[in-house]
Amino acid sequence: MSKVSEKNEQPCTIADVSGCFFLLTEVKPPKTDSYEVITNRGRVVECRYENFLGNDIWETKYENHNLNEKVVAWRFLK
């Protein structure tokens, strides 16, 4: 089964999880942008991603606090 992501137009791979989420251990987000993520506590949260000096930084849009949970998977916002 091959799905196409609306924003990047690349087919999803076997590493994808349900709903076209990409496992963070397998695929990093391609750019600084807003994404929807699944955390290690099972929550789905909207976040902004940035790779700053080689460090992955995830911030929530709510009061601009850092996400204190581990990001497990991500997907583009529609």
N, C-alpha and C positions, 0 to 999 in steps of 0.2 A: 504494500500500500504506500503510495507516494503522495504527500500533501505538499502544497506550495505556500510558503509564508507570504502574506500580502505585502509586507514592507521590503523584504530583501529578495524576494522571488527566487529563493533557493529551495530545492526540495528538502523535506525533512528526512532524517536518516534513521537508522535502526536505534541510535542512541536517544531518540526523542521519547518523551513520556507523553501521556495522554493530553490531548488538546494542543498539541504542537509545542509543548514546553521542551526546552533543551536542558539536559543535565549539565550543571556547571562544571562537573569533573571532566566532561567530554568536549564541550564546546563553550568558549568564552564569547560574550557579546562582542560584536564587531566594532562598536563605537560608543561614545558617550551619548546617552539618550535615556528616555524613560522606558521602563520595562515593567512587566508584571512578573512577580517571582513567587515561588513556593519556598517556605522556610522549613527548617528542621522541626518546627513545632506544628507543621501542617497548615499554616496560614497562607493565604494568597494575598500579597501586598503589592501595591504599586510603588516602584522605587526608581530612583535615578542612579545610573551606573556611570562610573568614571574610572579609568585606569590612570592613576597618578604615580609617576615614577616607579612603575612596575607593580604597584599595589592596587588590588581591586577594591573600590570603595562603593558601597551601596548606601544610599540615603533615602529615607522615606520622604514623601511629599508633605507629610504632616509635621508641622513645626520644625522641619529640616533637621530632625534628629537622626543620628545613625541607627541603623537597624541592629538591634542587639541579639538577633537570631542569625543562624547560619543560612545562607542562601543555598538551596539544593538544586533548583532548576529555574529557568527564566524563559520568557517569551516576549515577542514584540507586542506592544499595545496596539489594539486595532483602532 
